[in-house]
């Protein structure tokens, strides 16, 4: 059964797709599954999508695969378009500040070009 989309996920430039290409197939499959969930479910649990505190509109998509943790930063453009910025494999408890800074730069670049 094909579920109706309530929002659209958009890969901005090649930031996210470059990250995705470097991942093993099982990780790619789990990321795609998570992105489809975000596109088709009206309410998304924080387990999969969470706002990053102290940022203006930056969110992280959370993917866990066989004990490995991946994060994909994104933001909303209008209410139903999600723009993916960068992704990384999380290896520490705290999200690296450099990854947040990178995502915010990409967000600013997108908004400037729009």
OpenMM code with the backbone's topology and positions (N, CA, C; nanometers):
from openmm import Vec3, app, unit

residues = "UNK UNK UNK UNK UNK UNK UNK UNK UNK UNK UNK UNK UNK UNK UNK UNK UNK UNK UNK UNK UNK UNK UNK UNK UNK UNK UNK UNK UNK UNK UNK UNK UNK UNK UNK UNK UNK UNK UNK UNK UNK UNK UNK UNK UNK UNK UNK UNK UNK UNK UNK UNK UNK UNK UNK UNK UNK UNK UNK UNK UNK UNK UNK UNK UNK UNK UNK UNK UNK UNK UNK UNK UNK UNK UNK UNK UNK UNK UNK UNK UNK UNK UNK UNK UNK UNK UNK UNK UNK UNK UNK UNK UNK UNK UNK UNK UNK UNK UNK UNK UNK UNK UNK UNK UNK UNK UNK UNK UNK UNK UNK UNK UNK UNK".split()
positions = [
    Vec3(0.0833, -0.1192, 0.0000),
    Vec3(0.0000, 0.0000, 0.0000),
    Vec3(0.0880, 0.1260, 0.0000),
    Vec3(0.0590, 0.2172, -0.0878),
    Vec3(0.1345, 0.3426, -0.0955),
    Vec3(0.0663, 0.4450, -0.0057),
    Vec3(0.1462, 0.4977, 0.0873),
    Vec3(0.0904, 0.5981, 0.1789),
    Vec3(0.1035, 0.7360, 0.1170),
    Vec3(0.0050, 0.8175, 0.1463),
    Vec3(0.0033, 0.9548, 0.0959),
    Vec3(0.1062, 1.0385, 0.1721),
    Vec3(0.1791, 1.1213, 0.0973),
    Vec3(0.2778, 1.2090, 0.1604),
    Vec3(0.2088, 1.3256, 0.2297),
    Vec3(0.2551, 1.3568, 0.3497),
    Vec3(0.2087, 1.4773, 0.4185),
    Vec3(0.3170, 1.5856, 0.4145),
    Vec3(0.4371, 1.5439, 0.3793),
    Vec3(0.5477, 1.6391, 0.3602),
    Vec3(0.6474, 1.5776, 0.2633),
    Vec3(0.7369, 1.6586, 0.2116),
    Vec3(0.8364, 1.6146, 0.1148),
    Vec3(0.9759, 1.6390, 0.1708),
    Vec3(1.0621, 1.5408, 0.1542),
    Vec3(1.2023, 1.5534, 0.1940),
    Vec3(1.2822, 1.5891, 0.0698),
    Vec3(1.3668, 1.6911, 0.0825),
    Vec3(1.4433, 1.7431, -0.0303),
    Vec3(1.5921, 1.7403, 0.0026),
    Vec3(1.6711, 1.6825, -0.0883),
    Vec3(1.8168, 1.6812, -0.0724),
    Vec3(1.8698, 1.8116, -0.1314),
    Vec3(1.9177, 1.9024, -0.0481),
    Vec3(1.9709, 2.0296, -0.0970),
    Vec3(2.1146, 2.0094, -0.1454),
    Vec3(2.1374, 2.0460, -0.2704),
    Vec3(2.2686, 2.0281, -0.3357),
    Vec3(2.3152, 1.8845, -0.3125),
    Vec3(2.4452, 1.8633, -0.2874),
    Vec3(2.4927, 1.7261, -0.2698),
    Vec3(2.5420, 1.6979, -0.1282),
    Vec3(2.5135, 1.7880, -0.0342),
    Vec3(2.5644, 1.7709, 0.1022),
    Vec3(2.5208, 1.6367, 0.1617),
    Vec3(2.3916, 1.6114, 0.1581),
    Vec3(2.3409, 1.4882, 0.2178),
    Vec3(2.3666, 1.3667, 0.1292),
    Vec3(2.3472, 1.3811, -0.0012),
    Vec3(2.3644, 1.2656, -0.0904),
    Vec3(2.5081, 1.2127, -0.0872),
    Vec3(2.6075, 1.3010, -0.0726),
    Vec3(2.7463, 1.2557, -0.0595),
    Vec3(2.7639, 1.1692, 0.0650),
    Vec3(2.7024, 1.2106, 0.1750),
    Vec3(2.7070, 1.1324, 0.2995),
    Vec3(2.6398, 0.9965, 0.2777),
    Vec3(2.5231, 0.9976, 0.2153),
    Vec3(2.4451, 0.8752, 0.1947),
    Vec3(2.5221, 0.7730, 0.1103),
    Vec3(2.5906, 0.8205, 0.0066),
    Vec3(2.6662, 0.7315, -0.0828),
    Vec3(2.7780, 0.6562, -0.0106),
    Vec3(2.8284, 0.7124, 0.0976),
    Vec3(2.9391, 0.6502, 0.1708),
    Vec3(2.8935, 0.5449, 0.2725),
    Vec3(2.7616, 0.5285, 0.2891),
    Vec3(2.7102, 0.4385, 0.3919),
    Vec3(2.6879, 0.2963, 0.3379),
    Vec3(2.7001, 0.1965, 0.4283),
    Vec3(2.6686, 0.0587, 0.3879),
    Vec3(2.5200, 0.0454, 0.3525),
    Vec3(2.4871, -0.0543, 0.2709),
    Vec3(2.3504, -0.0732, 0.2226),
    Vec3(2.2481, -0.0798, 0.3362),
    Vec3(2.2789, -0.1500, 0.4447),
    Vec3(2.1830, -0.1619, 0.5563),
    Vec3(2.1527, -0.0251, 0.6184),
    Vec3(2.2525, 0.0579, 0.6256),
    Vec3(2.2350, 0.1926, 0.6813),
    Vec3(2.1519, 0.2771, 0.5846),
    Vec3(2.1828, 0.2690, 0.4563),
    Vec3(2.1065, 0.3427, 0.3547),
    Vec3(1.9595, 0.3007, 0.3616),
    Vec3(1.9337, 0.1702, 0.3688),
    Vec3(1.7959, 0.1206, 0.3772),
    Vec3(1.7234, 0.1768, 0.4988),
    Vec3(1.7907, 0.1824, 0.6123),
    Vec3(1.7283, 0.2341, 0.7352),
    Vec3(1.7048, 0.3847, 0.7246),
    Vec3(1.7987, 0.4560, 0.6643),
    Vec3(1.7814, 0.6003, 0.6453),
    Vec3(1.6614, 0.6260, 0.5532),
    Vec3(1.6526, 0.5537, 0.4426),
    Vec3(1.5407, 0.5698, 0.3486),
    Vec3(1.4084, 0.5364, 0.4180),
    Vec3(1.4073, 0.4305, 0.4981),
    Vec3(1.2863, 0.3927, 0.5733),
    Vec3(1.2437, 0.5078, 0.6649),
    Vec3(1.3413, 0.5678, 0.7343),
    Vec3(1.3133, 0.6781, 0.8267),
    Vec3(1.2621, 0.8010, 0.7506),
    Vec3(1.3230, 0.8313, 0.6366),
    Vec3(1.2781, 0.9464, 0.5561),
    Vec3(1.1348, 0.9250, 0.5065),
    Vec3(1.1018, 0.8023, 0.4680),
    Vec3(0.9637, 0.7721, 0.4238),
    Vec3(0.8652, 0.7892, 0.5388),
    Vec3(0.9057, 0.7471, 0.6562),
    Vec3(0.8220, 0.7639, 0.7756),
    Vec3(0.7929, 0.9126, 0.7972),
    Vec3(0.8959, 0.9945, 0.7859),
    Vec3(0.8815, 1.1389, 0.8053),
    Vec3(0.7914, 1.2000, 0.6965),
    Vec3(0.7998, 1.1473, 0.5758),
    Vec3(0.7167, 1.1995, 0.4670),
    Vec3(0.5693, 1.1609, 0.4805),
    Vec3(0.5411, 1.0460, 0.5406),
    Vec3(0.4040, 0.9938, 0.5380),
    Vec3(0.3272, 1.0023, 0.6700),
    Vec3(0.3953, 1.0230, 0.7812),
    Vec3(0.3265, 1.0269, 0.9105),
    Vec3(0.3003, 1.1707, 0.9538),
    Vec3(0.1778, 1.1978, 0.9939),
    Vec3(0.1430, 1.3324, 1.0373),
    Vec3(0.2191, 1.3712, 1.1645),
    Vec3(0.2268, 1.2800, 1.2592),
    Vec3(0.2983, 1.3050, 1.3850),
    Vec3(0.4212, 1.2161, 1.3896),
    Vec3(0.5363, 1.2769, 1.4084),
    Vec3(0.6623, 1.2027, 1.4089),
    Vec3(0.7185, 1.2030, 1.5507),
    Vec3(0.7392, 1.0845, 1.6083),
    Vec3(0.7951, 1.0779, 1.7436),
    Vec3(0.9362, 1.1379, 1.7485),
    Vec3(0.9733, 1.1931, 1.8639),
    Vec3(1.1073, 1.2498, 1.8829),
    Vec3(1.2162, 1.1461, 1.8601),
    Vec3(1.1805, 1.0220, 1.8699),
    Vec3(1.2755, 0.9137, 1.8440),
    Vec3(1.3328, 0.9255, 1.7018),
    Vec3(1.2561, 0.9861, 1.6105),
    Vec3(1.2973, 0.9985, 1.4705),
    Vec3(1.3281, 1.1413, 1.4257),
    Vec3(1.2664, 1.2403, 1.4880),
    Vec3(1.2871, 1.3797, 1.4477),
    Vec3(1.2784, 1.4680, 1.5707),
    Vec3(1.3858, 1.5420, 1.5962),
    Vec3(1.3893, 1.6239, 1.7177),
    Vec3(1.4523, 1.7601, 1.6879),
    Vec3(1.3931, 1.8645, 1.7470),
    Vec3(1.4472, 2.0002, 1.7328),
    Vec3(1.5786, 2.0102, 1.8099),
    Vec3(1.6759, 2.0773, 1.7528),
    Vec3(1.8038, 2.1016, 1.8192),
    Vec3(1.7878, 2.2273, 1.9044),
    Vec3(1.8058, 2.2140, 2.0337),
    Vec3(1.7886, 2.3290, 2.1228),
    Vec3(1.8897, 2.4389, 2.0897),
    Vec3(1.8475, 2.5600, 2.1164),
    Vec3(1.9289, 2.6801, 2.0930),
    Vec3(1.9634, 2.7032, 1.9461),
    Vec3(1.8782, 2.6541, 1.8567),
    Vec3(1.8954, 2.6841, 1.7140),
    Vec3(1.7618, 2.7335, 1.6612),
    Vec3(1.7689, 2.8103, 1.5543),
    Vec3(1.6458, 2.8588, 1.4917),
    Vec3(1.6023, 2.7605, 1.3841),
    Vec3(1.5172, 2.6683, 1.4211),
    Vec3(1.4555, 2.5796, 1.3238),
    Vec3(1.5393, 2.4642, 1.2728),
    Vec3(1.6478, 2.4299, 1.3418),
    Vec3(1.7289, 2.3157, 1.2989),
    Vec3(1.6814, 2.1906, 1.3726),
    Vec3(1.6644, 2.0825, 1.2964),
    Vec3(1.6195, 1.9546, 1.3518),
    Vec3(1.7207, 1.8468, 1.3178),
    Vec3(1.7136, 1.7356, 1.3926),
    Vec3(1.7946, 1.6213, 1.3559),
    Vec3(1.7041, 1.5013, 1.3343),
    Vec3(1.7294, 1.4318, 1.2250),
    Vec3(1.6630, 1.3049, 1.1979),
    Vec3(1.7524, 1.2001, 1.2622),
    Vec3(1.6910, 1.1122, 1.3408),
    Vec3(1.7671, 1.0168, 1.4198),
    Vec3(1.7495, 0.8766, 1.3630),
    Vec3(1.8626, 0.8142, 1.3301),
    Vec3(1.8613, 0.6807, 1.2717),
    Vec3(1.9538, 0.5907, 1.3526),
    Vec3(1.8996, 0.4802, 1.3998),
    Vec3(1.9799, 0.3804, 1.4712),
    Vec3(1.9789, 0.2520, 1.3892),
    Vec3(2.0981, 0.2000, 1.3617),
    Vec3(2.1083, 0.0767, 1.2846),
    Vec3(2.2130, -0.0136, 1.3490),
    Vec3(2.1685, -0.1255, 1.4041),
    Vec3(2.2581, -0.2252, 1.4656),
    Vec3(2.3540, -0.1621, 1.5660),
    Vec3(2.3027, -0.0764, 1.6508),
    Vec3(2.3852, -0.0149, 1.7542),
    Vec3(2.4622, 0.1083, 1.7084),
    Vec3(2.4636, 0.1351, 1.5786),
    Vec3(2.5295, 0.2560, 1.5287),
    Vec3(2.4258, 0.3671, 1.5199),
    Vec3(2.4694, 0.4881, 1.5516),
    Vec3(2.3782, 0.6026, 1.5554),
    Vec3(2.4182, 0.7016, 1.4464),
    Vec3(2.3191, 0.7427, 1.3687),
    Vec3(2.3405, 0.8396, 1.2612),
    Vec3(2.2477, 0.9576, 1.2833),
    Vec3(2.2948, 1.0752, 1.2464),
    Vec3(2.2142, 1.1949, 1.2567),
    Vec3(2.2179, 1.2678, 1.1229),
    Vec3(2.1019, 1.3199, 1.0850),
    Vec3(2.0892, 1.3971, 0.9623),
    Vec3(2.0227, 1.5290, 1.0009),
    Vec3(2.0889, 1.6387, 0.9748),
    Vec3(2.0305, 1.7680, 1.0075),
    Vec3(1.9373, 1.8127, 0.8963),
    Vec3(1.8334, 1.8843, 0.9371),
    Vec3(1.7357, 1.9329, 0.8402),
    Vec3(1.6623, 2.0530, 0.8986),
    Vec3(1.5825, 2.1168, 0.8133),
    Vec3(1.4973, 2.2265, 0.8569),
    Vec3(1.3755, 2.2294, 0.7661),
    Vec3(1.2735, 2.2997, 0.8097),
    Vec3(1.1494, 2.3092, 0.7333),
    Vec3(1.1504, 2.4351, 0.6478),
    Vec3(1.1013, 2.4206, 0.5258),
    Vec3(1.0741, 2.5350, 0.4392),
    Vec3(0.9239, 2.5269, 0.4142),
    Vec3(0.8513, 2.6233, 0.4589),
    Vec3(0.7060, 2.6166, 0.4670),
    Vec3(0.6752, 2.5068, 0.5691),
    Vec3(0.5582, 2.4513, 0.5679),
    Vec3(0.5294, 2.3535, 0.6725),
    Vec3(0.5478, 2.2094, 0.6274),
    Vec3(0.5548, 2.1873, 0.4962),
    Vec3(0.5579, 2.0487, 0.4518),
    Vec3(0.6774, 2.0134, 0.3629),
    Vec3(0.7803, 2.0962, 0.3634),
    Vec3(0.9013, 2.0675, 0.2874),
    Vec3(1.0185, 2.0626, 0.3839),
    Vec3(1.0840, 1.9476, 0.3894),
    Vec3(1.1987, 1.9311, 0.4787),
    Vec3(1.3255, 1.9304, 0.3947),
    Vec3(1.4164, 2.0206, 0.4271),
    Vec3(1.5425, 2.0335, 0.3536),
    Vec3(1.6511, 1.9623, 0.4334),
    Vec3(1.7144, 1.8619, 0.3720),
    Vec3(1.8236, 1.7902, 0.4389),
    Vec3(1.9534, 1.8650, 0.4163),
    Vec3(2.0318, 1.8770, 0.5219),
    Vec3(2.1616, 1.9438, 0.5095),
    Vec3(2.2704, 1.8368, 0.5128),
    Vec3(2.3321, 1.8143, 0.6276),
    Vec3(2.4426, 1.7194, 0.6363),
    Vec3(2.4074, 1.6022, 0.7272),
    Vec3(2.4802, 1.4936, 0.7105),
    Vec3(2.4627, 1.3764, 0.7950),
    Vec3(2.5971, 1.3312, 0.8489),
    Vec3(2.5935, 1.2578, 0.9589),
    Vec3(2.7175, 1.2051, 1.0165),
    Vec3(2.6852, 1.0865, 1.1063),
    Vec3(2.7885, 1.0061, 1.1337),
    Vec3(2.7726, 0.8967, 1.2289),
    Vec3(2.8111, 0.9504, 1.3654),
    Vec3(2.7223, 0.9326, 1.4607),
    Vec3(2.7439, 0.9862, 1.5948),
    Vec3(2.8268, 0.8863, 1.6751),
    Vec3(2.9390, 0.9335, 1.7277),
    Vec3(3.0284, 0.8452, 1.8015),
    Vec3(3.0463, 0.8881, 1.9467),
    Vec3(2.9906, 1.0045, 1.9809),
    Vec3(3.0006, 1.0531, 2.1182),
    Vec3(2.8607, 1.0835, 2.1695),
    Vec3(2.8485, 1.1011, 2.2999),
    Vec3(2.7190, 1.1295, 2.3616),
    Vec3(2.6600, 1.2599, 2.3093),
    Vec3(2.7466, 1.3603, 2.2990),
    Vec3(2.7014, 1.4925, 2.2576),
    Vec3(2.7237, 1.5118, 2.1069),
    Vec3(2.6292, 1.5770, 2.0419),
    Vec3(2.6435, 1.6064, 1.8991),
    Vec3(2.7569, 1.7069, 1.8807),
    Vec3(2.8528, 1.6762, 1.7931),
    Vec3(2.9648, 1.7688, 1.7724),
    Vec3(2.9165, 1.9068, 1.7246),
    Vec3(2.9662, 2.0105, 1.7905),
    Vec3(2.9298, 2.1485, 1.7578),
    Vec3(2.9609, 2.1794, 1.6118),
    Vec3(3.0706, 2.1245, 1.5611),
    Vec3(3.1109, 2.1510, 1.4221),
    Vec3(3.0042, 2.1039, 1.3230),
    Vec3(2.9351, 1.9944, 1.3542),
    Vec3(2.8294, 1.9439, 1.2655),
    Vec3(2.7083, 2.0376, 1.2678),
    Vec3(2.6767, 2.0928, 1.3846),
    Vec3(2.5652, 2.1877, 1.3962),
    Vec3(2.5985, 2.3155, 1.3195),
    Vec3(2.7210, 2.3642, 1.3352),
    Vec3(2.7649, 2.4850, 1.2650),
    Vec3(2.7569, 2.4634, 1.1138),
    Vec3(2.8009, 2.3479, 1.0668),
    Vec3(2.7955, 2.3146, 0.9239),
    Vec3(2.6503, 2.3168, 0.8749),
    Vec3(2.5602, 2.2559, 0.9510),
    Vec3(2.4178, 2.2515, 0.9130),
    Vec3(2.3587, 2.3918, 0.9072),
    Vec3(2.3929, 2.4754, 1.0027),
    Vec3(2.3408, 2.6122, 1.0044),
    Vec3(2.3930, 2.6937, 0.8858),
    Vec3(2.5186, 2.6688, 0.8460),
    Vec3(2.5757, 2.7360, 0.7281),
    Vec3(2.4996, 2.6952, 0.6022),
    Vec3(2.4700, 2.5663, 0.5905),
    Vec3(2.3963, 2.5161, 0.4741),
    Vec3(2.2561, 2.5757, 0.4728),
    Vec3(2.1931, 2.5839, 0.5893),
    Vec3(2.0584, 2.6423, 0.6011),
    Vec3(2.0610, 2.7880, 0.5530),
    Vec3(2.1603, 2.8628, 0.5989),
    Vec3(2.1744, 3.0038, 0.5604),
    Vec3(2.1963, 3.0157, 0.4088),
    Vec3(2.2784, 2.9274, 0.3532),
    Vec3(2.3052, 2.9258, 0.2093),
    Vec3(2.1750, 2.9008, 0.1320),
    Vec3(2.0960, 2.8043, 0.1772),
    Vec3(1.9695, 2.7719, 0.1128),
    Vec3(1.8757, 2.8937, 0.1145),
    Vec3(1.8638, 2.9570, 0.2311),
    Vec3(1.7729, 3.0707, 0.2467),
    Vec3(1.8157, 3.1893, 0.1596),
    Vec3(1.9471, 3.2070, 0.1452),
    Vec3(2.0002, 3.3147, 0.0622),
    Vec3(1.9682, 3.2909, -0.0859),
    Vec3(1.9806, 3.1653, -0.1294),
    Vec3(1.9582, 3.1309, -0.2713),
    Vec3(1.8102, 3.1282, -0.3083),
    Vec3(1.7251, 3.1094, -0.2106),
    Vec3(1.5828, 3.0903, -0.2350),
    Vec3(1.5138, 3.2113, -0.2935),
] * unit.nanometer
topology = app.Topology()
chain = topology.addChain("A")
for resn in residues:
    res = topology.addResidue(resn, chain)
    for name in ("N", "CA", "C"):
        topology.addAtom(name, app.Element.getBySymbol(name[0]), res)
